[in-house]
């Protein structure tokens, strides 16, 4: 056990331990974690040369032990072809154990693949079909064996396998029903579940009787081609693989409240009605406020607040949304007929929206064309929602016109006119190297946290649903 523990730097002796454990899906790293990461990451590239060309997520977990405090380290998945490296906690399930069931079964499946390649597709068609069926049957059985042998602990010392965890979190199906299905369905764990940093770290701490104090995950190396990762940045645990797992593993720990909930409640009073008539209302939504209710019904949103502001309206109905962290103008329909008209205007792109953003200052922003169009296809990152990614294979076309307005005291101010309305379109088009190559200030998903996301929907143009009069609204903010 001792070989996995790293001493905290001496300067941390005066830093108090946190009262509650890190909420891993939205956090500012605790100073103890920052010190551990700074101590740890300096030697990573010397130890692992592959990080010069291929990036990797790493994590640290500060723990309390009888002698005081120390930290554990982990990497996601596999690193340089191996699950085991000195100084890193071991995998929860060792898939490289040559004496283990997984390795032996995978070897036999590979042998089936090799045999199929040696056969003639016409002469041996019947044998090939039989081999493919055998390969598929064994692959599914091996996948389920793997899910059943990832046995995840929590602070109460309760243990669940991945099938139980994902079934309880996402699906009404029983484990037996999973096994009868040949294709993945909702509630079935995705590939790589249980191999991320956070589950590895907590699992080891629980097994060894250590008390988890705080945790952080960070990226080292170049960004993947389609995703946006910056070296040294801290990142939340992913939603698709880790959220169900950590929802189980954190039970028994006193965990911080999601900071976004508290922030959302505090900003709701800043909502303003800019315009109102019998058909519609235009409002200013502050940064940090949801457009529509989330899972927590007690958290204020534009829709719930509007229902209180316009109690006699047929609606109000949300016509379009802004991301929670984006501020600016939104139009609400107060009649069903108005909603249908306005909705069609947005679908046909008959409306016009202008956004103002402040990008982190990068010198190249003042050298590239100061006006232009960004055309990069976007799609959801299936393994890390709500993050989006650029994908020329699977993405939907996404077009943004931009104009760089110049330097300001916080960075570089840019105007955006989105011609499509994809999720996080402006955020990804800003940060992607084939876009503007710099994140929007305060973008905690694709850049660096700040006091807010500096993205504001400043202007909104559309036709009045009853009079057809062209309406223009402007609300400067940032």
TIDO-571651 format. One record per residue: residue in three letters; x, y, z of N, C-alpha, C, O in turn. Coordinates in steps of 0.05 Angstrom, whole numbers, plus 5000, padded with zeros to 4 digits. Atoms other than C-alpha are relative to their C-alpha. Example, Ala and Ser with C-alpha at 12.3 -4.5 7.8 and 13.67 -1.06 7.14 Angstrom:
TIDO-571651
ALA501849765000524649105156501850245000503950245013SER498449764999527349795143498550225014499550445018
***
This chain:
TIDO-571651
UNK501649765000500050005000501750255000501150454986UNK498449764997505550495019501350094974501750334971UNK498749925025508650484950498150174982499050294963UNK501849845015502350814923499550285012498350454999UNK500549754986502351394973502250204993504650134993UNK498149795006505652054955499850215022497650295029UNK500249794979507552565009499250274987500150344966UNK500749735009504353255002502450185004504050145022UNK497849814996509253834993499850135028497750165039UNK499849894973511554145058498250255004497150295026UNK501549754997508054805044497049965005495650155011UNK502950054995501254465050499449955030497149925037UNK500450064972502254355125498150205013496750145033UNK501749794989498655015139497250014987495550164995UNK502550005014492854855091498149815014498749575018UNK501950174987486654585126498649824981498249884957UNK501550195017483053975100497250114996496150255012UNK502749915005476354115068497949875018498449655028UNK502250114983469954015109498549784986497649594998UNK501650205015466653625053501749914975503550054966UNK498650115023469053184995499150154975496950264973UNK500449875025469553464925497549904985497149664983UNK502250085019463153474882501449974973502150174961UNK498150055022466753154823499150104972500650104953UNK501049925027462253404766500050304995499450394973UNK499749715003463354144779501550105025500350105046UNK498549944977468854384824502350204994503250214971UNK497449855001474554874837501949835017501349785041UNK498350184985480454444858500950125026501750355028UNK499149914973482154494932503050054999504449924984UNK497149944999489054794948501749755005504049734994UNK498550254996491354104972500349854974502549744969UNK499950145026489653804904501950154981503450034966UNK498349845017493054384868502949955007504649914989UNK497350064992499354264908500949724992503249694983UNK499350285008499153514895500449994970502349864961UNK499750005030498153624820502650134992504050024975UNK497549865007503854124816502449835007504449834992UNK497850174991508353644854500349764981502549674977UNK500150255014506353064811500550024970501949864958UNK500049985030505653314739502750084988503250034965UNK497549905011512653614733501749784987503249834968UNK498350215010515852934720498549814981499749624971UNK501550195016510252614679501149964972501449734962UNK499150025028512952774610502849874998503549744979UNK497450134999519952544630499649705003501149544992UNK500550284994517051884655498649864977499149634971UNK501650115022512251784597500350164975498850354970UNK499549855025514952034530497650024981497450204965UNK502350005018508451854495498250255005496750324987UNK501649774994505252464529500750244982499250434981UNK499349795019508852894478498349994975497950204962UNK501650035024504452624423497149915005495449944988UNK502750114994498352314457499350075029500649995048UNK500749904974494752644516498549795017497649595007UNK501250194981491952304578498950155024500050365032UNK501149884976487452474637501349865024501549615026UNK498950104975490652404706498350105023496850305019UNK501549914977487752474775501649965026503349795027UNK498850034974489852574847497749995021495750125017UNK501950024978486152394911501650055026503349895032UNK498749954974488352704977498549845021496149855023UNK501250174980487152215034501250055027503450155030UNK499149994972487652195109500849725008499349535005UNK499050254990491851635138501050045029501250275038UNK499249974972494151495210502350205004502550345024UNK497749834997500651875198499550294992501150464996UNK500649725009497152495169498549994974496549864971UNK501249985026495552655097502049934978504449984981UNK498450075024498152405030498250014976495850064978UNK501750015024495752344959500649754983502849654983UNK499950225020494351784909499950124972498850334969UNK500149915028495151844834499049774982499349544988UNK501150205019491651504775500150124972500250364969UNK500449925028491151534699497649864990496849655000UNK502450125012485051394658500849784981502749814966UNK499650215020484750744619502749875003503549775024UNK497450135002491450474597502150204992501450384976UNK497949815006498050844592502449864989503649685002UNK497850125014503450654543499849695000501749555004UNK500550285004500249974534499949835025499849595024UNK500050154975500049794608498250125020497950375021UNK501849904978495249844667501650055026500650185044UNK498549984975500849824719502550174995504150114978UNK497649845000506050364730500750085029498850135044UNK499249934973510050524793498850275008498950474993UNK501149754990506651054836497150054994496050255003UNK502849975007499750964806498349775012499349555013UNK501750214989493950594838499449794979499349864955UNK500550215020492449924804497250024988495550164999UNK502750015011486449804759498149855018498949685034UNK502050144984479949574791499849714990499549535007UNK500050275011479948974744502349994980502350144961UNK497650025017486548764712499349834975499349594976UNK500750145025484748594640502449904985502249774964UNK497550105012492048444624501249765014503349675007UNK499050244986492847874673499949764982497849674974UNK499950225020495247314628498949745011498349564995UNK501350234989492446804676497050045005495749855014UNK502849944995485747144680498149924978499049874955UNK502050085019479246974645499950194976499750104953UNK500349815021478947614605502249974979501649964955UNK497850025019485847544574499849744983500249754959UNK500250255015484846814556497750004980498049904957UNK502350005018477946924526500550194977499750134954UNK499449815021480247534487502049884980501749934956UNK498050145018486047124459498649814982499249794958UNK501450195016481246594435498250144979497950044957UNK501649845020476647114402501850104978501050114955UNK498149915020482747394367500849784981501249824957UNK499450235017484446704341497749944981498249864958UNK502250035019477446654312500250204978499750144955UNK499749795021478647314276502149924980501749954956UNK497850085018485147054248499149774981499849764958UNK500950235016481846414224498150094978498250004955UNK501949895020476246804189501650124976500850094953UNK498549875021481547194151501349804981501949864958UNK498650205017484746544124498049864982498949724964UNK502050155015478146274096499250154975499350404973UNK501049885025475346394026497150085004495549915012UNK502749904995469046824028497949854985495649844994UNK502050155015465546393975500049715007498049595014UNK499850294995468145693986499349935029498149725035UNK500450064972467845734062497950175014498050235038UNK502049814990461746184070498649895025498150045044UNK501650124977458045704117501750005025500850065047UNK498250004977464145624162500550285011500650325035UNK499549724991465346374164497650105015497950235036UNK502549914986458046504184500049885028499350025048UNK500050134973458745994241502150135018501650175042UNK497949874984465246304264499250285009499850355032UNK500949734992462347004264497949995022497950165040UNK502050034979456446774305501449935026500750035047UNK498550084976461246434354501550245012501550285036UNK498549764991465447074357498250205014498950315035UNK501949814988459447504371499049915027498850065046UNK501150114975456647044424502150025022501550105045UNK497949994980463347004460500750295008501350345031UNK499449724994464547754455498050125019498750265038UNK502149904982457847914487500349885027500050025048UNK499750134974458947404541502450115015502350155040UNK497649884987465947694555499450285010500350355031UNK500749734992463148394558498449995026498950145045UNK501650024976457948184610501749895023501349975046UNK498250094979463247794649501650235011502050265036UNK498449774991467348434651498350185018499250265039UNK501749834984461548854676499549885028499450035047UNK500650134975460048344730502449985019502149945043UNK497650024983467248334755501350275006503350285020UNK499349734989468149084762498250045024495950135022UNK501549994975465949074835500850265014503050295025UNK499449734990465549794859499050045029496749985036UNK500649954971465749984933499150295003499550464986UNK500449734991463050594968500950045028501949855040UNK499049954973464650925034498649845022499649825044UNK501450174981459550485068500949704999499949535013UNK499050275005463449875044497949824985498149584986UNK501950155017457549675000501249964973502850134963UNK498850085025459349334935497949954979495949804984UNK501850055023455849344867501749964975503850084972UNK498750015025457949114799498950204980496950334986UNK500949795018457249554738497249964989495850164984UNK502750055010450949214713498050105020496050235013UNK501849914979447549354779499950315001497850435003UNK499849714998450050074781498550144977496950324982UNK501249865023447850264711497049934997495550094988UNK502850075000441349884717498550185019496450295013UNK501349844979439550254781499950294992498050434998UNK499949715006441650924753498550084975497350294973UNK501049925027439150904681497749844989496549934969UNK501850185015434550334665498349835019499249755041UNK501650184984428749924692500549704994499449525007UNK499450285008431649294659501549855022503049975037UNK498550174981434148724702502549904987502849934963UNK497550115011440948414694499449784981500749754960UNK500750225017437647804664499050104972499649984952UNK500949885025434248244611502450114984502350094959UNK497649915014441048544594501249774984501949804960UNK498650225012443747864579498549894976499749754959UNK501650105023438147704530500250184976499350114954UNK499849815022439648314488502749994987504749975000UNK497450025015444948284434501250284995503650304991UNK499049735006445449044425499950165026498250125043UNK500149834977447249564478497450165002496450244981UNK502449854996441249914507500350185024502350165038UNK499849814978439950464558500349845026498849655031UNK499650144975442550244625502349804999503249705020UNK497750185002448249814598502550175001502650384987UNK497649844997455150074617501450044973501549854957UNK498449965024459250394561502849875003503649815025UNK497350114999466050104542501850195016501650435014UNK498149844985471550334589498950105027500350235042UNK501149924974466850444648501649875022502349645021UNK498550104977470550374714503050034997504549975015UNK497149985005477350534682500950295002503250354996UNK499249724998477251294693501450055027501449875044UNK498449944976481451634747498449995026499249855045UNK501449984974476151784799499149735011499749695035UNK500750264988473351074807502549845009502449715030UNK497650144992480450784809501050105027501749955045UNK499049884975482551274864498349935024499349855045UNK501850064977476451184908500049715007500049645030UNK500050294995476550424900502449935017502149785036UNK497550074985483750384924499850115029500649975048UNK500149884974482550864982498149845019498749795042UNK501950154984476450475006501249735008500949645031UNK498950264994479949805001502250015021502549825037UNK497849984981485850055042499250155025501050215042UNK500949874976481650405094500850295003501050405025UNK499249725000483751115075497550184999495550104987UNK502249825001479151715084500550204977502450364979UNK499749805022478252115019499450285010497450325024UNK500449734992478952865030499250184977497350344979UNK500749845023478853184961501349874975503249714978UNK499150145025480052994888500050204977498450394977UNK500049845025481853314821501149844977502849664981UNK499150145024482953074750501050214981499950434978UNK498749805018487453424699501149864975501649624975UNK499150105026489753344627503050064996503950285003UNK497249965008496953254604500449914971499349704963UNK499450085028499453244532498250154981496550314990UNK501649855020496353494467497149915001496449695010UNK502950065000488853524458499449794979500749784958UNK500950175021485352974420499050174976498550404979UNK500649855025483653164348497250125001496850354993UNK502749915001476153224358499150135026497450315025UNK500749884975475553394432501750245006503750294992UNK498549764992477954024466501149955029499649955048UNK498750034974482953904523502550185000503950194980UNK497649834998488354384547501849895022500949825044UNK498150114981494654144582499950165026500050415026UNK500049884973494454284657497350085010497050155033UNK502749934992487054434658498749795018499349555014UNK501550184984482654124711497349944986496150124975UNK502550085013476553744686498249845019499149705037UNK501850164983470253464719499949714991500749654968UNK500450285007468752724720497949994977496150154977UNK501850025023465152504656497349905009497049765029UNK502850074993457652404657499349724991498049575007UNK501050255010456651794614501249765014499749575020UNK498750234987461751324646500050035031499349845045UNK499449974971462951624715497750085017497650015041UNK502149904982456551954739498549775013498149785037UNK501450234986452751294751501949875021501049805043UNK498150144982459050974782500450175025500350065048UNK499349844977460751564827497550065017497750105041UNK502449974984453451644848499849775021498749815042UNK499850224981454450964881502450035018502250005043UNK497650014985461651044903500250235021501750205041UNK499949784982460551714938498149975024498250135043UNK501850044978455151444983501649945026503349765026UNK498650034975457451495055502150225005503150255027UNK498349764997461852105042498350255002496150264991UNK501349754998459752805061501050174977503250294978UNK499149875025460053124991498950284998496650335007UNK500849735005459653854973497450014983497049834967UNK502349955018453154114942501150084973503250224971UNK499349905027453554224867500050305001498050435005UNK499849714998456054944865498350144980497650384985UNK501749875020451955084803497250045010495850235002UNK502649974990445554984842499850255017497950415015UNK500049764983447355514894500250254983498950454989UNK499749775017449555984840497450064984496750304982UNK502549965015443155874800498050145017496550325007UNK502049874982438956064860500750295005498950465007UNK499249724994442956694873499650194978499350434983UNK500149825022442556974803497150044990496650224973UNK502749995011435056864791498750275002497150354985UNK501249744995433257544819500950214979499850424977UNK499049815020437257874763498549994973499050154956UNK501650025024432357654709498350254996497150355015UNK501549755006429058264675498249964976498949824957UNK501950005023423058354629500750254984500550474994UNK499249785018425358784570497650104985497450344980UNK502349935016418858774531497849805005498349575011UNK502350184996411858494539497650114985497050354986UNK502749945010405258484501498449755003499249565016UNK501750244995399557984496501049754986500149534993UNK499050235015403357534448502649885011503149645010UNK497250094994410457504475501250185021500250395027UNK498349844982415557744524502949954993503749734985UNK497150025004422957874515501350055027500850265040UNK498849974974427157774577503149994998504249894979UNK497150034997434457834599500449785020499549795043UNK499250224983437157184627502850045011504650074994UNK497349974990443057254674501749754996500649534994UNK498250235001449156804668499749845026499649955048UNK500250174977448456204714497249905005496749765025UNK502850084996440956104706499149814978499649864954UNK501050195020437655514672497850124984496350294993UNK502249925017432955634614497549845007495349965009UNK502350174992428455044633500949845024503349815029UNK499350154976428154624697501849764994501549634974UNK498350245001433454104708498949785018496449775023UNK500950224983433153484752499150105028497549975041UNK500649904973432753914815497750204997498150434988UNK502349835004425754204815500050265016498750455008UNK500049764983427354714869502050214989502250435001UNK498149815011432655064825498550184981497150094963UNK501449825017429955694792500949974971503349914965UNK499450005028429655714716498350224987496550334999UNK501549795014427156214664497149914998495350085003UNK502750095004420955784652498450035026496250145026UNK501549994974418955724726499650295009497550365020UNK500249724992420456464739497950144983496450314993UNK501949875019416456674677497149925007495250085004UNK502750094992410456264702499050175023496650225025UNK500849824978410456704764499650294990497850435000UNK500249725010411457354724497550044982496450254982UNK502249975019405957204673497949785007497449604991UNK501850224991400756794712497549974983496249764983UNK502550015015394956964665500549934970498649924954UNK499450065028398556784600499349704994499349545013UNK500450285008396856144561502649845005502549605012UNK497450134995404255984566500850065029499349995047UNK498049945021409356224578501349754990501649555004UNK498650235013412955764530502750094990503050304978UNK497249955009420455754518500149954970499649734961UNK499850035029421555874444502849904992503149734974UNK497250085004429155794445501550025027500550145045UNK498650014974434355684499502850134998503950154976UNK497249924996440955964523501249805020499949725039UNK498650164980446155534559499850145027499650385028UNK500249894973445855624634502150225004501450425017UNK497949804995452456014634500050234981501550434986UNK500249785020450656464575497850195010495650115018UNK502049804994447057114590498950124975500050074953UNK501049865023442657514544497049984996495549905013UNK502849975008436057594508498849744993499949584978UNK501650225008430757064503497250094995496250285008UNK502849945005423757094474498249785010498849545006UNK502050204990417856744508497450054986496650284983UNK502749985011411156604476498050005023498249835041UNK502149994979405056794518497449884990495449875004UNK502350135011400156454471500949764984503249764973UNK499350235016400155774436500450074971502349984958UNK499849925028399056104368502650154996503950124975UNK497549855003404856574380502449825001504449864987UNK497850194998409356004400500549864974502849844965UNK499750145026408055624335501350184979503050094964UNK498849815019409656244294502950065006504650044988UNK497249934993415956424332501849754997504149784988UNK498450245003418355704333500849954971503049884965UNK499450045029417855664257502150214991503850144974UNK498049805008421856314251502849905008504749934993UNK497450094991427456004292500949754983503249724977UNK499450235016427055344253501050074972502849964962UNK499349915027427455714186502350195000503250274979UNK497949804997432956164212499350274989500950414978UNK500949735008428756774197500850215022500550455018UNK499249824979431157064263503050064997504449924983UNK497149944999437957384275500850055029499550205044UNK498949974973442057334339502950094998504549994982UNK497349914998448357714355501049955029499750035048UNK498850054974452857484412502650165002504050214982UNK497449884994458657844444501449825020500249725039UNK498450174982464257434476502750145005503650294988UNK497249934994470857574509501649755000501149575017UNK498350235002476057074489502650045016503550275019UNK497449984986482356924530502050124980502150044956UNK498149875018487857354502502149814989503649695005UNK497950155014492256994451500950184977499350294963UNK498949815020496857394405499049954972498650134956UNK500850065028494557024343497350114993496750154969UNK502749905005487557304351500150274985498250344971UNK499749745013490057984327501549984973501950184960UNK498650045026493757674267498349854980498749884956UNK501750155019488357224237498050194987497750424997UNK502149825012482857514191498150105021497149945037UNK501649884979478857994234497049954996495450015014UNK502750085006472357774200500049754984501949704969UNK500050255015470357104173497849825009496049895024UNK502050204994466256474178501449745009503449664997UNK499150254990467555844218498049794993495649824999UNK501850225009464655204189501249745010502849614996UNK499050254988466054604235497649845010496149935026UNK502250174992461154024243500249915029502449845038UNK500050074972459153864315498149775006496149734993UNK501750214989456253274352500649965029502750055039UNK499450044971455553074425502349805004502749624988UNK498050204992461352724458498549795016497849845040UNK501750204988457752084475501049915027499449815043UNK498950094975462451924532500550225020501650175042UNK499449784981462852604564498050234996498750464992UNK502049795002456252974558500150195024500750095046UNK501149875024454653554555502050104980501350264963UNK498049905018461253684520499449924971498349704966UNK500350065029460953724444502849974988504850045000UNK497450045014466353534394499750054970497550034959UNK500049975029468253684323500349724987502249584994UNK499850265013466953084279499150034971496750084965UNK500749985028467153104203498549754990497349754969UNK501450255007464352394202497150005011495349934996UNK502750024987458452454251498750275006496350275012UNK501149754992457553194263498050134981498050064957UNK501849855016452053654238501450274993502850385009UNK498649755009454254264198499350235019497050265026UNK500349784981455254864243501550244990504050224985UNK498949765014456555564216499850245019497650305029UNK500049764984458556184254501550224985503850184977UNK498549775009460356874227501150155024499950155045UNK498849864978465057274270501350264991502050294968UNK498449765004468357954276501550065025500350095047UNK498349944976474158094323499950305004500750454986UNK500449724994472758754356502550135013502650385016UNK497649884988479558844390500549925029498849795041UNK499250064972483058784457498250165019497350385013UNK501349864978479558964522501449935025503449785024UNK498550044976481658954594500049705009501849635024UNK500150284992479658214602501049814979501649584986UNK499150185021481857924535499650134973500450354968UNK500649915027479557994463497049984995495849764998UNK502949995004472458204447499349914972500650014953UNK500850115026468957834390497050014998495649965017UNK502950025006462057894358499549744984501049684965UNK500850255014458657244334497250034990495450135003UNK502750035012452757134288499649714992500449634970UNK500350285007450956394290497849964979495650064981UNK501950065021447556144227498749735004496849664990UNK501350254991446055474258499950025031501250195043UNK500449994971444055324330500849755015499249655030UNK499150244986448154734354500750055029501550285036UNK499249984972449454604428502950085002504649954989UNK497349914995455754974451501550084974503950084973UNK498849935026456955204379502150225003504350184993UNK498149784998460255864396502349935018504650025013UNK497950074981464255564453502149824986504549874989UNK498250185014467255014409501350144976503750114972UNK498949855022468155464348502150205009503950274994UNK497949824990472055944392502649865007504749954999UNK497650124989476855454424501449814980503849764983UNK498850205017477954944368502250134982501950354973UNK497849885016484655044331499250064971500550234958UNK500949935026480855044265497950225000496850304980UNK501749774996476355594293501750245006503450324991UNK498449774991479156194331502349925017504150085022UNK497750104986483755774373500450125028502650115038UNK499849894973482256104440497349965014495250035002UNK502550044987476955934492498750265009500050465013UNK501449774988471556414515500850025030500949815043UNK499249964972473656714582497949885019495549935016UNK501850124981470656314639498649754991496749665004UNK501250245010468955704598501149765015503349665008UNK498950224984469755144649499849734987500949544998UNK500150255015468254604598502349984980503549774977UNK498050015022473154794542502450185005504250194989UNK497849824994477655314575500650005029501349795041UNK499249974972478855584645497850145015496550325004UNK502149874984473955774701500750295005503050375007UNK499749724992472856504718497550075016496049895025UNK502449924985467456904753497449954985495349934998UNK502450075017462656754695501049934973503449974966UNK499450045028462456534623499550264985497350374986UNK500349745013463657164582498949964971500350014951UNK501550045024458557004528497250115004495950035023UNK502549854995452457454520498450034974499550124954UNK501849965023446557444471499050295000497150355014UNK500549714997446458194459497750104983496350284991UNK502149915018441658274400498249774991499249554987UNK502050195010435357914377498150134981496850334989UNK501749895020431458054314498049784991498849554985UNK502050195010424857704294497550154993497250395000UNK502549885008417957844266497949965021497749745032UNK502250034981412057974312498049794989497249824966UNK501750225010407557354307497250104992495949954977UNK502749905008401057774300500150224980498550234961UNK499949775018403158414265502049984977502050144958UNK497850035019409158164225502050235000503850244983UNK498149794997412858784247502749895009502849715026UNK497450104992420358674251500950135026500950375028UNK499249904974422558744323503049965004504249764997UNK497150004995429658914344500450055030499450255041UNK499449964972432158834416502949995005504349824992UNK497250004993438858994445500350045030499050205042UNK499549984971441558904516503049965004503849735010UNK497150034995449059044523500549915029499149985047UNK499350104973452358704582503049995004504050115023UNK497150044994459658494576501750174981504250164982
***
